[in-house]
Amino acid sequence: MPASVQRSFLPPRLVVMAMLCMGVGSITTQPLWAAAAPAASAPDPLAFSTTQPDQLPPLAPARGAHGMAVSAQRLASQAGADILAQGGNAADAAVAMGYALAVVYPAAGNLGGGGFMLLRAPGKQQSVFLDFREKAPAAASATMFLDEHGNVIPGQSVTGWKAVAIPGTVAGLEDVHRRWGKLPRQAVLAPAIRLAREGFVLETGDVALLNTSTEAFRKDPAARAIFLRPDGTPLQVGDKLVQKDLARSLEQIARHGADAFYKGPIAHAIVKASRKNGGILTLADFAHYAPRELPPLTCYYRGLEVETAPPPSAGGVALCEMLNILGGYNMHALGLHTAPALQREIEAMRHAYSDRRDLGDPAFVTNPTQHLLDPAYAAEIRAHLPTDHAVSSTSLKAGEASAEKPETTQFSVMDKDGFAISTTYTLNGWFGAKVLGGNTGIFMNDEMDDFSSKPGAPNMFGIPGSTANAIAPGKTPLSSMTPTILSRNGQPIMVIGSPGGSRIPTIVLSVILGVVDYGLDIQQAIDLPRLHEQWMPDAVEIESGAITPKVARTLEHEHYHFVPHAPWGIPEGILAGSPRLTDQTTGTSPYFGGYDRRHPGGAAIGE
C-alpha cells in the first residue's frame, strides 16, 4: 500500500507563508491589491475553483519509499501508485495514470487528445522525448477557418467537429507501454476501466471542472446522459459519475491495443460522427497516425542537466533560454522575490517569449533552436539588460503571443529504480471541442485552434500570427507544454511540468528557481506565488502574494506594470532522495512529491 498520501479538499485557512522565504527574501501574507485583486484581470478559464497561493497552509511533501505518482486528480495518482506497488515500473504507472485521467479528469485527461512525454530510464545518458500530439487531418488547409472574404469565422476552430485534429494519446501511451512497460496491458488499463464502469464519487474539484461545460453537455444528448442528472441539472458533490461507453472503449484498447482506436470500431465511430456533423476526419487519418520520438532539448543550470521539450513545443526553448539568462546572476544572493531578483526574472521572460517567434513543427519549418539556446547568446542578452528599469517590449523583434489554452493537465512519476517520467497532455480547451465521438464516450480535442488561423493577421494582442504555425495536412500545432526532468551526474533528481497555456514555461521556471536557487522543498516551490511576463502584452501578471508592496513600488518606479490575476497552472513535481535539493540529492529513494493545491482534487501518493 502507498506509504504516504498528500491531498486537501477543504478550503485552506489563511496562514503566514514566511517559511517559504528561508531568510533569502519575503512573501507578503496580504494581497497587494486586497480582496478585489483577482477581479482586476480578465477571467481565467483555468480558474475553475481556486485558492489563493498565499492562503495555503504549510504542507510537507508526500514521501514514498519506493516511488511517487503525482497528478491533478487523486484517483489517477492512486492508480499510478497501485501499479508501482504491483511491481510495475514508471512506464506502467504513467500509462495507467494517463488512461485513468481520461476517466476521472475528463475535462483535460483524454483519449481524444494528445501530448508530450519525457522519459529517463535507469542507466540512460539521455531522456527520450515522445511527441504524441494531435495532427491536422489530410483535408485540413491554411484557409479552412476563413470566410469568403478572408476573415476568421468566430468559434469554428474551437467548437464542433471541424476543430478536431487527429488524436495521439492512445498511440503514445501504447508505444510507451510496448517499449518500456513490464506489466500486461490489461493490468495497466484495469484501474481506468474499473473507474469508468463502476463510477467514482464526485468531490469538489471534480464538480467544479464539470461545471465549466454544463451548457455544452445540455446540447449533446450523449453528453447530457452521462454528465448531467436526469432532470438536466449539473451533477453535485457526492453523485457518482459512471461512464459505461468509455469503459467499453477502454476494454477494446485493453484487448487490441492501439489498433482498436486507430483501425477498429473506435475509429469508425469517431469518423462517422465527424462526417455526420461537418468534420473532416477520415479513417485514413487514423490509420496513418504515429507518434514520433525526438531528441529532447538539453541545457544546464547550476551544474544540473535540464532536459525538456523540443519544437513543436516552444515551451522548452523558452524555459532553457530563461535559465541560460538567469544562470549568469546569483539569484540566491539577490533573494527570493526581491526587486533585483524579479527584475532579472521578468526580463529573462520578456526576451525568451519574444524569441519564440516563428517556431513550429520541425517537420515543416527550420527552427533556430541552437542559436536561442547558445550560452553565448544568453550572455549577449545579459550584457544589454539594464538592472534599473524595464525594457520596452516594442523594442524587441516581433514574435507571436500565443493564444494557446491553459486547460491541460500534467502527471509525474518515478519508480524504485529512478525511472523518471514527466507527461503533459491535453484536449486543448476544457472538454475539447465539446463533442463526443459517437458512442465511444470519448471527448474530442479542439487542437486545430492552436494553429494560426490566419497567418499575418493580428491576434487579440495586435501581434501577427506566425506563418510557421499555419495549418497544413499532417502538421502538429505549436505548443507551450514543457515536461521537464533535471538530472545530476546522469541520475534524474527532479520531475516537473504543468498545464497553463503560454504560462507553462514560467510556471516550470518558478518551481525550478524555488528548488535550485532558494532551497525550497518541492511542495513549497509549487505553492510559491507566481508571476508571468510574455513579451506581449508587456504587463506582468501576478498571483496574490507574489510581491510585497515595497517590491511593487520599487519595480513600478522602474516602469514595470503589474496586473493581478487569478491563480494559474497546476504543476506536479517530484524530488528524489530529499525533499529539498542538496549536494547529497542523488536521485535515489526515498521520493518526495508535491502537487498544486490552488485547485482541489490533486494528490501526490508515494509507494
N, C-alpha and C positions, 0 to 999 in steps of 0.2 A: 504493500500500500504506500501511497505517497507519504514522504516524510514531513512535508510542510505545505500548507496552502495559505496564500495571502489573497484576501479579497475583501471588498467592502461594498455594502449596498445602501446603508443608511446615510443620509446627508451628513457629511463630516462637520464637526464643530469648528468654530474659529479658534485657531491656535497660533502661537508665535512660531515663525519659521527661521528664527535667527540661528538655529542649529545648522542650517544649511551653509551658513557663512563661514564657519570654522576659522574665524579670525582673518579672513582674506577679503572681506567685503561685507556688504549688508543687504538684507532684503527687508523692505518695509512690510509691516503687517496690515497696513491700511491701503486700500486702493487709491491711486494718485488722484483720480477724479471722482472719488466717493462712489456712492451706490449707483449713480446713473451712468457710470463709465461704460459698461458694455453696450448701452443703447446708443452711444455716440458714433458707432460704426454700423455699417450695413450688416443685416442678419447673416450669420454664417450657417450654411446648410449642415455643417458638421456638428453644430451646437445643438444636437437633438436633446441632450439632457446633460447639463454641465455643473460642475462645482469649480469655483474659482481656485486656482492653484495655491494662493496664499491662505486658503481656508482648509487645506488638507492637514489632518493630524499626522504626527510622525508615525512612520511605519517601517519596521525593519524589513530588509529584503527577504523573500522566501528562500529557504535553504533546502537543497536536495543533495543527498549523499552520493547518488548515482546518476543524476541527470536533472534536467529542468525543461519545462514546457510553459510558454507564456503566450497568451492571446487576449483578445478583447472580449472573449466570452468564456466563462469558467468551464462550461461543459466541453468545449473544444480543448481547452488546456488539460482538463481531466482525461480526455481521450488520448492525448499525447502522452501524458504521464502513465496511464494504464498500459499503453503499448510498450513503453520502456520497461515497465515492471514485468511484462510478459516475455522479456528477452529481446524485444525489437530494438533496432538501433535508431539513430536520429532520423534517417531517411524514412523508416517505417512510421515513426511518430509524426513527422512532418506531413506525410501523405494522409495519415489518419486525421490530423488536425485540419488539413485542407478540405477534406470531404466533410468532416463534422461541422466546420464553419458554414458550409453550404446549407446546412440544416438549421443550425441554431443562431446564425448571424446572416440571414438571407438577404439583408439589405446590401451587403458587400461581399460576404463569403459566397462562393459561387461554383457552379459547373458551367454556367453560360457566359463566363468572362475570361480573364487571363491574368498573367502576372509575370514576375521575375523571382527566381530563386538563386541564392548564392550558397554553395555548399563547400565546406572544407573538411575533407575526410582525414582520418588519422594518418599521420606519416606523409601526407602530401605536401609538396612545396608550394602549391598554388591552389586557390579555390577554383571551382567550376561555376560558371555563370550560365544559367539556363533561362532563355527567353521563351516563354510560352504566352506572350501577349497575343491579343486578337489581331487579325489581319483583315484588310479590306477585301471584300468579295471580288470575284473576277469581273462582275458587271459594274463595279464602282468607277466613278470618274471624277475628275477635279471640279466639275461644274454640277454635280448631282444635287447639291443643295441650293442652287441658284435658280431664280425665275427667268422668264424670257428677257428681262431687262438686265440680267446680270446681278441682281440683288439677292442677298441671302434670304431664304424663306425661313421666317422665325419658327423655331421649335422642331423643325423636321429632322435635324441631326441629333435631337435629344430624346424625343418620344416617338414610339412606334417602330415598325419593322425596318424602315429604311436606315434607322440609326444603328442597326445591329451589325457588328463585324463578326467574322468567323471566330468562335470561341477557342481558347487554347488550354484552359485549365486541366481538363481530363487528360489530354495528350501529355501535358507537362508532368502531372502527378504520376501517371502511369510510366513515363520514361524514368522518372526518379526511382520509383519502386523497382522497376526492372533492373536498373543499373546498380543500385546501392542497397536495396531493401533485403531483409533477411526472412521476415515472416511471410506466409502466404497472403495473396491479395485479399482473400475472403476475410482474413483476420484483421487487416488494417481498415477495411471498409465496414467491419461489423459495428463499431460504435456509431457511425453515421446512419447506417441502416436502422439500427435499433431506435435511435433518437427520432428518425423520420417516421418509422412505422408505429412506434408506441407513443410518440409525442414527448414533450417536455413542458414543465410548468413554467409559465412566463413570469419573469421578475421585472423590476423597474426598468432596467436598461433595455430589455427585450421589447417591452411595450412602447417605450419612447421611440425606438427605431421603427417599429411598425406604424406608429402614428405619423411618421413623416410622409406616408404614402396612402393614407386612408382613402382619399378621393380616387386615386388610380385603382385601388382594389375594387371600389364600387363600380367602376366602368368595365371591369373584366369579369365575366361570370365565373371563370375558373378560379381567379384570384379571390373573388368575393367568397366563394365556398370554403376556401382554406383560411384566409387571413382576416375574416370578419365573423362576428357572431351571426346566428341565423336571422336575426332581425336587422342586420346590416350595420350594427354599431361596432365600434372598434373592440378588439379583444382587450381584456383587462388583466392586471396582475393577479395571478392565481389561476387563470384559464390555462388550459393545455392546448398547445399547438401541435396538431397531428398533420403530417404531410405524406399521405399514402402514395400519391402519384410519384413524388420524389423518391420514396422508398423503393418503388418498383424500378425506377431508373437506376438507382444505386445498386440494386440487386443484379440488374443486367450487366453493369460495369464490373461488379464483383465476379460474375461468371465469365464474361467475354473480354474484359479489358477495354482498351480504347476503341476497339472495333465496334463495340456496342454503341458508342457515342458517335463515331465518325462514319461508320458504314452500315450500321444496323438500324433497328427500329427508332432509336432516339433521333438520329439524323433525319430519318424520313418524317417523323412527326414535326420536328422543328422546321424543316424546309416546307412542308405542307402548310403550316401556319404562316410562314413568311410569305409564300406565294398568295395565299388567300387574302392577306392583309397588306398587299402592296410592297412587300420586301423584295430583296434581290438575291437572297441566299440560294445556293443550289447544292445538290448532292455532290457535285464535283468539287465545290469549295471545301466541303467537309472531308471528302476522301483525300484531298491533296494537302490538307493541313499537316504541318510537322513543326515541333519546337526546334529551336536551334541553340547550340552551345557557342558561346562567345568568350574570348579572354576577358577576365574581369579587369577593371581599372585598378591600378595599384599606385598608391602614394605613401608617404611616410610622415608621421607626426610624433615628435618627441621620442624617436627611436622605435616606434611601433609601426608595423606594416598595416596599412589600411587598404582592404580590398572592397570594392564596391561596384555599382552597376555602370556598364559602358553604354554608349548610344546603342539602341534607340532611347535610352534614358539620358536626359540632360541633368538628372539629379546627381549622379555620381561625379560628373565633370564639375558641377558647381561645388559639391562637397570638397573634393580634392583641391580645387583652386582656393577655396576659403581656408582650408587647413594649411596649404602651402604659404599663403599670405601671412596668416597668424603665427605660423611657425617661426617667423623672424622676430617676434615680440615675446617678451617674458610675461605671458598672460597671468601666471600665478603671482608675480610680483606686482603687476598692475592692480589685481584684486577682482574678486567676483562681483560683476555688475557695477563696478565703479565707472565714473565718467570716462577715464582714459581707456579702460578695457572695452567698454561698449562702443566708444568711438572707433577703435580699431576693428571691432567685430562688425559694426554697421558698414564700414567702408569695404571690408572684405566681401560682405554680402552684396553690396551695390555693384562692385566690379565683376564678381562671379556671375551675377544674374545678367548683367549687360553682355558678358561674354558667351552666354548660352545661345546667342543669335545663330541662326542658320544650322543648328544641329538637327539631325534627322536619322532615319533608318539607314544604317551603314550599307545596306544592300542597294540603296538608291542614291545616296549622296556621300561625298567625301567630307569627313568631319575633322576639324582642326584640333583634335584631342591632344596630340603630342605637344603642340605649342602651348595650349592652355594649361597643361599640367607640368610644363617645364619649370623647375625651381628658379631658373634664371628669369623667367617671365614674372614669377611672383616677386622676386627681388626687385625687378624693374618697377612693378606696381608700388611696392613699399617705398621705393626711392622717391616717388612722386606724390605720395599720400601726405596731405597735411595732418597734423596732430592737434590742431586747434580750431578747425572749422570744417563744415560739411562740404563734400564735393558735390557740385551740381550734376544731377543725373543727365541733364541735357547736354553736358559737355562730353559725355561718353558716346561711343558709337551706337547706332541704332540696333536694337535687338527685339525680341518678342517677349512680351509679358504674358506668360501662359495663363489661359483661362481654364486650365485643367481642373476638374472637380476634385474636392477634398475627400469624397466619400469612398474610401478604400479601407483595407484592413491589413494588419501585419501579424505574423506569428513567428516565434523564435524558439529554437530547441537545441539542446546539447545532450549527448549521451555520456555514459560512463567512460568511454574511450576518448572523449574530447571531440567527437564528430560534431561540427557546428553548422547550423543551417539558419539562414535568415530569408524569409519569404514575404513579399508584398504582392497581393493580388487584388483584383477589383472588378466590379461591374461598371465602373465609372461613376455614374450618379447612384444615389440610393435606389435600389431595386432596378438599376439599369434603365432600359428603355420602357419600363413599366409594362412589359408584355411577357406572358408565359409561353413556353414552347409547346403548344398543343396540350396533350395530356401527360407531359413529362414531369410536371411540377418544377420545371427549371426556369428561373428568371433569366432573361437575355440582356446582354450589355447594351449600352449606348456609346460604344467606343468610337464610332465614326465622328462623334463630336470633338474628339481630341485632335483630329486633323485641322488644318487651316481650311475653312470652308471657301474662303475667297482670298488667296494669296495676294498680298499687296494692298488689300483694303484695310483701313484702320480697325482695330478691335475696340473693346469698350474703353481702353486706356488711350486711344488715339495712336496706337503703335501698329505699323503694317504687319499683316500676317506673313509668316515665313513661307517662302516657296519650297524650302527644304522639307516642310511638313505638309505639303499639298497631298490631296488624296490621289492614290494610284492603286490599281489592282494588285493584290498580294502584299501591299505595304503595311508596315506596322507604324502606328502613330507615335509621335514623340511623347515621352512620359517624364515625370519627376520622381518616380519611385526609386528608392535608394537603399535596398537591402545591403547591409554592411557588416563585415567581420574584421576585427582588429586582432593581430597576432604578435607574439613576441618569440623570437628565436624559432620560428616555424610552428609555434603552437597557438591555436586560437584561444584568446582570453576574453573576448567580448563579442557579443552578437547584438545587433541593434537594427531598427528600421521603424517606419511609421507611415500611416496614411497622412493626408493633408494637402494634396494637390501641389501647387507650386511652392508651398511652405515646407515640403518634406525635407529638402536639404538643410534648411536652417533648424528644423526640429532635431535632426540627427546630429548636426553640428553642436547644438546646445547640450545634448546628452554627452557627447564626446568631450567637450570642454569641461563640463561638470565633473566627469570622472577623471580625465587625464590631467587637467591643469589645476582643478580646485579641490581634488581629494574627496569628492562626494561619493557615497555608496550609490549603487545602481538605482535604487528606489528614489533617493534624494535627487539624483541627476534627472530622472524622469519627472519628478514633481516640480523641479525648478521652473519658475515662471519664465515665459519665452518672449522673444521679440523677433521681428521679421522685417527685412527690407529687401525688395526685389527689383531694384533699379527704377521701374515704372509701375505704379505711381511711386514717387520718391518719399512719401511719408513712411515713418517707421511704425509698424503695428506693434502693440504691446499688450500682454496679458496683465491682469490686475496683480500688482506686487512686483512686477519685473524691474522697476526702477524706483528709487526713493525720490521724494520731491526735490531734495538738494541736487541729486544727479540730474534730474529732469531740467532744473533751472540752468545748470551748467551747460548741458548739451543744447538746450534751446537758445542760449546765448550764442552758441556756436552755429546756429541756424539749422539745427535738426528739428524736425516737426514730428510729434508723436500723436498717434491715433489709437485710443483704447479699442480693444477688440475682445469679443467673447473667446473663451478658451478654445484652442485648436490642437489638432494632432492627437494620436493615440500610439506613442512609441511603446514597444515591448522589448525589454532588454535582459541580457544575461551576462554575468561576470563569472569566470571560472577560477577557483582557487581562493578567492577572498571577496568579501562584499564591497571592498574598495580596491582600486588599483594600487598595488605596491610593488616594490622590487622583487618580492617573493611570489607574485602572481604569475604562475607558470602555465595555467590552462588546465590544471588537474582538478580533481574533485576536492572539496565539495563545490556545488554550484549555487549561485545566488541570482534570483530573478526579481525584476521589478516590472510593474505594469502601470499603465496610466489610469489614475483614479479620477481624472476630470470627468470621465464618463462611466456610469455604473455598469457592472456586469463582468468585467475582466478578471483575470486571475493569473498569478504565477504559481505553478504547482511543481514541487520538487519530488523526485522519485527516490 
